[in-house]
């Protein structure tokens, strides 16, 4: 059991000399006087000169619009106004912005010499707004994490700095040992009487006393704050508090907490001496663990999970492969974290996780992932024909290349080397044209269908050999398929009209020299016939004989063009 400690609770009309002379063991005061000026270190020292611990006040669950920090808060950190206290707004106490405000208050208290901090409005975590907006729907966990963080932060600067809380309305948090361990004492308002002076039900009082017992059993003092007046009620409060092993303070029923209320001092039970404070342990670095088992894998992409102390919820864990950071994750309210990483080495990848708090850096035990050392399967190339012919002068042919990516593919590409300057390749994906002695295409471009076009204009039959390979980078290993080749021959375009005209002239001359059925077709008409030839395909026509010629109405003409030239054949 703890030694009984009485207290005072003064937020207005603070006179340092009166605070010093109050015959109690713990004294809660605002950091500012009624003119909005911070109490100086010498004034704080004066308050402490009469004995007892002097604690600086901070509303941890609501933002007060008359405070200097209020204008720095983003609107996203503010909730609805408290209807009972106009000017006080519910606040997103889990946000970095509010954590900054809170740590600034701790810094001010330590700098001025306060013995500790007193956190009011802890019960904000029980409001419907907090329940709807807290991370993971856990406002109590978020409040516990914030108080734990502030305790660690303060103890790193002053190991003897005390953390007290107003547990009124949030008594259920006392069932959480993490919360109990983070505080050194508590004020409990209206434990025995309501603020209108009527007594609380015995059931409510006993329920709350049972939870407060978690503190007193750990040697941590509790002070009941009762807003009553009159000797009978004052005496009743003192008797009930003494029976419960806790201290008390009789405050003015107007709830203003203006100046030191002395009504209860005359009949205060003689307190036992305040126990020697138990030294606060030096804050420790986070306890970080990777709970994933590691092992042999063929997949470079992994999800690594683990845990950190609940006290460090909201912090960031960094995952290292050796000394290289490969991922990070924010710690959830329950201390869990999960990060997606990519293993960077074939073979052993030794992963650790680190986190930092006021006590230093915590590092997990290593977990090894072995990325399978056998080279992954390379992409598979398919070639429809190993030899192709494409006519020069604008002829085209389907290249007939496709690629199949391996299951663990990240970005398969295809490289074609040996493409001559007079040939281009076009994909069917977006009509992109490729040229050059070495070109690289994506799998999607290749598999959309490739067309080779020749602009060869010479008279030879050039042959080009295209060398094709497919490549992928899997788990840090570059895999390349065996090369495949396509031989492309580019014959020249058909010889065209000039050869046909020459042949027709020869036929005309032969017919004219015949003694019978001579034909004297004008040369222009033969020329017009030559124009009918197209794309080396067989055609049929009738050649009309010019006016004035013998009754020789027509000739059946079959012309077949081939690479070797055009030979006309006439039949009556």
BELTA-V11452 format. One record per backbone hydrogen bond with DSSP energy under -1.0 kcal/mol. CO is the residue of the C=O (numbers start at 1). NH is the residue of the N-H. Records with the same first field share a line. If there is no record, write none. Layout:
BEGIN
CO=NH, NH
END
This chain:
BEGIN
6=25, 26
8=28
12=259
15=19
16=20
17=21
22=24
25=53
26=8
27=55
28=10
29=57
31=39
33=36
37=33
40=44
41=45
42=46
43=47
44=48
48=51
53=27
54=115
55=29
56=118
58=60, 120
61=91
63=89
64=67
67=70
69=72
70=73
74=77
75=78
77=92
80=90
82=85
85=88
87=65
88=82
89=63
90=79
91=93
92=95
95=99
96=100
97=101
98=102
99=103
100=104
101=105
102=106
103=107
104=108
105=109
106=110
107=111
108=112
109=113, 114
115=162
116=56
117=164
118=58
119=166
120=60
121=124
122=125
123=126
124=127
127=131
128=132
129=133
130=134
134=137
135=138
138=142
139=143
140=144
141=145
142=146
143=147
144=148
145=149
146=150
147=151
148=152
149=153
150=154
151=155
152=156
154=158
158=161
162=117
163=184
164=119
165=187
167=170
170=173
171=174
172=175
173=176
176=180
177=181
185=165
186=223
187=167
188=225
192=200
194=197
198=194
201=205
202=206
203=207
204=208
205=209
206=210
207=211
208=212
209=213
211=214
212=215, 216
213=217
215=218, 220
216=219
221=186
222=247
223=188
224=249
225=190
226=228, 251
230=234
231=235
232=236
233=237
234=238
235=239
236=240
237=241
238=242
239=243
240=244
241=246
247=224
248=7
249=226
252=255
257=11, 12
262=265
265=268
289=307
295=370
297=372
300=343
302=341
304=339
305=291, 292
306=337
307=289
309=312
310=313
312=315
315=331
317=329
318=354
319=326
320=352
321=324
324=321
327=319
329=317
331=314
332=335
335=308
336=332
337=306
339=304
341=302
347=371
349=369
350=322
351=367
352=320
353=364
354=318
355=362
357=360
360=357
362=355
367=351
368=295
369=349
370=297
371=347
380=404
382=402
386=487
388=489
391=395
395=454
397=452
400=384
402=382
404=380
406=409
412=443
413=471
414=441
415=469
416=439
417=467
420=423
422=455
424=453
425=434
426=451
432=427
434=425
437=418
439=416
441=414
442=446
443=447
446=449
449=428
450=399
451=426
452=397
453=424
454=394
456=393
462=490
464=488
466=486
467=417
468=484
469=415
470=481
471=413
472=479
474=477
477=474
479=472
484=468
486=466
487=388
488=464
489=390
491=392
496=500
497=501
498=502
499=503
500=504
501=505
502=506
503=507
504=508
505=509
506=510
507=511
508=512
509=513
522=526
523=527
524=528
525=529
526=530
527=531
529=532
530=533
534=537
539=559
541=557
546=549
550=552
555=543
556=571
557=541
559=539
562=565
565=562
569=558
571=556
END
